[in-house]
Amino acid sequence: MYQEVNHENVDDVEVGHFIVQRGAPPTVSKLEQVLQEVKGLFQEIHHENVDNDQVGQFIVQRGAAPTISKLEQTLQEVKGLYHEVNHENVDDVEVGHFIVQRGAPPTVSKLEQILQEVKGLFHEVHHENVDNDQVGQFVVQRGAAPTISKLEQTLREVKGLYKQIHHENVDDEEVGQFIVQRGSAPTTSKLEQSLKEVKGLYKEIHHQNVDDVQIGQFIVQRGAAPSISNLEQKLNAVKGLYKENYGQNVDDDEIEVDGIKFIVQRGAAPSVPKLEQTLKEVKGLYKQTFGQDVSVDQVARHGIMFMVQRGATPSAAKLEQTLQEIKALYKQTFSENVDDSEMEIDGIKFIVQRGAAPSVTKLEQTLNEVKGLYKQAFGHGVDEKTYGPWVMLLGDAPSPAKLEESLNKVKGLYKEKVGLDVDEFEEEIDGTKWTVLKASPRDEAKSRSRSSSPLMQTLDEVKGLYAKKSGQDFSSSDSN
């Protein structure tokens, strides 16, 4: 509205030749943009960059130092220009018959590559390797000592040539009737294999094992003692033959006690699971015969027959299950829970339940139900108290978020009634009404920090440099 009447912004203030805008200081990006515009105006007027200074024959540009990659690129361009003019590299220096290149020493891989090329040229000229020396009848190769694998391969080749010429192995020596082979001792597996082959040849010739010795009517086998599994296997075989001949086990004995015959088995005691299995079988036979369990006794007390079961005490889970069944039977008979008791206090009847105390969640649920019944009866909550036009809710203090929500609602109601925000007020200056927004302490602190910012100081320095170069003020050229 102010701009429509006066054709200017209310924030613009004329200071000398400048139009200064009130408000927050400009940002860094805004100052950089203004700086680029000033540099552009300087170049249009003077046809040169404001950052360039002439030092002798060179144009030096003010600003940050160039990067290493930029310097290397410039160096490569200078070397290329030198090569185009003089037809040689600037790094090459002639030393006698050699062209030496200045710079970093070559890498090991580069030197090895050059060495291979030199050796190749030597071989082409002299038709021999530069590393070979003739010593008597042998050609010895200079260089690193051969590896173990290379020596072993050469040894095998020499042995092969010896065998082709003499038709025998170089490691074999004849000692009497035996052929002895020089070298390392044979392995255990090799010796065992040779022993089996000798035993096999002995059996083919004599038709018996070399380890068998006859002692009377028995054939005894020399060697290691038989294993436990082998002995058990033979024992089971003997027991099987005994049962085939006599019709009973060799471990069974028949014993008669009190006119009852028992089959007693010799040997190790039976295991616990075997005894339990036998006990279950005996109990099953007893139940089939007498119609009841052997562990159950019938006891009469106070005219009531009880079935008492001998054995281990029942588990807690079993007792709880039985208790639940008894409670269910009680409820079916009397139509009420066995844990419920009816009590009357102040003329009000209560159902009291015996047992463990209720949980916190159960108590909270009951509390909410009681509060709901209270609200239905009296029209307001049990936690609410009325003070004139105010309704106060008893309980914990509200959270900050709840307080902010209530504050925003109050501000909204204030604006609907008055037409202004609670932070605004109207002020009339020179016949014009202004709506002023009160600043918070945080906004005032930010404004003070911005006023002391070094950005405005930097802008003043830039304007001073422009006036020094062009001989005129930046604000006057901007207005023109």
Stockholm file with secondary structure:
# STOCKHOLM 1.0

chainA/1-480         MYQEVNHENVDDVEVGHFIVQRGAPPTVSKLEQVLQEVKGLFQEIHHENVDNDQVGQFIVQRGAAPTISKLEQTLQEVKGLYHEVNHENVDDVEVGHFIVQRGAPPTVSKLEQILQEVKGLFHEVHHENVDNDQVGQFVVQRGAAPTISKLEQTLREVKGLYKQIHHENVDDEEVGQFIVQRGSAPTTSKLEQSLKEVKGLYKEIHHQNVDDVQIGQFIVQRGAAPSISNLEQKLNAVKGLYKENYGQNVDDDEIEVDGIKFIVQRGAAPSVPKLEQTLKEVKGLYKQTFGQDVSVDQVARHGIMFMVQRGATPSAAKLEQTLQEIKALYKQTFSENVDDSEMEIDGIKFIVQRGAAPSVTKLEQTLNEVKGLYKQAFGHGVDEKTYGPWVMLLGDAPSPAKLEESLNKVKGLYKEKVGLDVDEFEEEIDGTKWTVLKASPRDEAKSRSRSSSPLMQTLDEVKGLYAKKSGQDFSSSDSN
#=GR chainA/1-480 SS CHHHHHSSCTTEEEETTEEEECSSCCCHHHHHHHHHHHHHHHHHHHSSCTTEEEETTEEEECSSCCCHHHHHHHHHHHHHHHHHHHSSCTTEEEETTEEEECSSCCCHHHHHHHHHHHHHHHHHHHSSCTTEEEETTEEEECSSCCCHHHHHHHHHHHHHHHHHHHSSCTTEEEETTEEEECSSCCCHHHHHHHHHHHHHHHHHHHSSCTTEEEETTEEEECSSCCCHHHHHHHHHHHHHHHHHHHSSCTTEEEEEETTEEEEEECSSCCCHHHHHHHHHHHHHHHHHHHSSCTTEEEEEETTEEEEEECSSCCCHHHHHHHHHHHHHHHHHHHSSCTTEEEEEETTEEEEEECSSCCCHHHHHHHHHHHHHHHHHHHSSCTTEEEETTEEEECSSCCCHHHHHHHHHHHHHHHHHHHSSCTTEEEEEETTEEEEEECCCHHHHHHHHHHHTCHHHHHHHHHHHHHHHHHSSCHHHHHHC
#=GC SS_cons         CHHHHHSSCTTEEEETTEEEECSSCCCHHHHHHHHHHHHHHHHHHHSSCTTEEEETTEEEECSSCCCHHHHHHHHHHHHHHHHHHHSSCTTEEEETTEEEECSSCCCHHHHHHHHHHHHHHHHHHHSSCTTEEEETTEEEECSSCCCHHHHHHHHHHHHHHHHHHHSSCTTEEEETTEEEECSSCCCHHHHHHHHHHHHHHHHHHHSSCTTEEEETTEEEECSSCCCHHHHHHHHHHHHHHHHHHHSSCTTEEEEEETTEEEEEECSSCCCHHHHHHHHHHHHHHHHHHHSSCTTEEEEEETTEEEEEECSSCCCHHHHHHHHHHHHHHHHHHHSSCTTEEEEEETTEEEEEECSSCCCHHHHHHHHHHHHHHHHHHHSSCTTEEEETTEEEECSSCCCHHHHHHHHHHHHHHHHHHHSSCTTEEEEEETTEEEEEECCCHHHHHHHHHHHTCHHHHHHHHHHHHHHHHHSSCHHHHHHC
//
